[in-house]
Amino acid sequence: MRIDEILEERRPVFSFEFFPPKTDEGEQNLWSAAQVLKHEEPAFVSVTYGAGGSTRDRTLAIVKRIKQELGMEAMAHFTCVGATTDELRGVLDEMRDAGIENVLALRGDPPRGETEWTATPGGLSYSTELISLIASDYDFAIGAACFPEVHPAAADAESDIRFLKEKVSAGARFLITQLFFDNELYFDFVEKARSAGIDVPIIPGVMPITNFGQIKRFTEMCGASIPSHLECELEARQEDPDAVRDLGVAFATLQCSELLARGAPGIHFYVLNRAPVARSVLAALRAARPWARPLARV
C-alpha cells in the first residue's frame, strides 16, 4: 500500500528503518529484528543505502524480501549517487516489477573517503531531479528527507525550506526528518514549512539512544545536536551500558509522547537493525496513548 494513502487512513503511524548489513551475522541480526518487529504491525519499514550507493543491490533485495516474505510494507531508499539516468530507471523498473510501491528519494552521500559530492556523468545532481524523474514515469509514493536543524549543505534555514518546497512541488508526498532530540526544533521547523506552503505530512525521525559513543558519532556525521542536559546525563552513565540504554528508552518515550500529543502524524524509528529498544518505547506509547489528546495537527 502507498504510504501517502496509509497516512490518510491511519494516525499515528509507526515505522522502522533498517540498514543493509555487511556480514552474514549482521544479516541474521536484521532478519531477527524484522521478524520481531513485524508483530508490532508497523505502517511501513524502510531500508537505507550505503554511502555512495554502495549497497544498492542489497537494499533492493532486502526490501523485496521484507515485502514478499514478511508481508510488511517496505520502502527503498533511492539515491542519485553512482548511477546514470538510464541506470536509475533500470532500478526503478525492477522495483516496480517487484511490487514495491514506495520510494524515499535522496541525493545521497558521497562514497566513503570522499568529502565532496560529485554528480555521476549522465546522472542527476539533486534530489529534486530524482523526484521529478520518478514522478514523471512511475506510480510510486515518493517520500523525501527534511532537516529540523538545517541540511549541512544549505546556506541557511530559509534556503533549506525553499529547497524542501521544490521537493514537494516535484512530487514528494510525505517527509521524514533527520534524527533530533529537541522537540522544539521539530515544531519550529514544521511551522516554517507550513508557512511556506508545504502541506504534506512531516514524520519525525527518532533514534532511541543505546550507546553514548555511537550517538556522538552519528550526530557529528549528520549535523544533529544533543541537548546539553541530555549529554550530561549520558556522560555520567557512559561506563554503564545498561544505564545508558535505560536512559535512552526513557528519553525516547518522553520525546515521542510529546511529539504525538502535539500532533505529529507518527514516529519513524531508526532502530539500527535491533528490536528491543524500539519495542519498549512503542509499548509505552501504546499504553499511554498520548495522541488521544492532541493539541495540534502538523
Summary of the structure (lengths in Angstrom):
residues: 298
radius of gyration: 18.3
end to end distance: 22.5
largest distance: 53.1
contacts: 976
relative contact order: 0.13
helix: 50%
strand: 14%
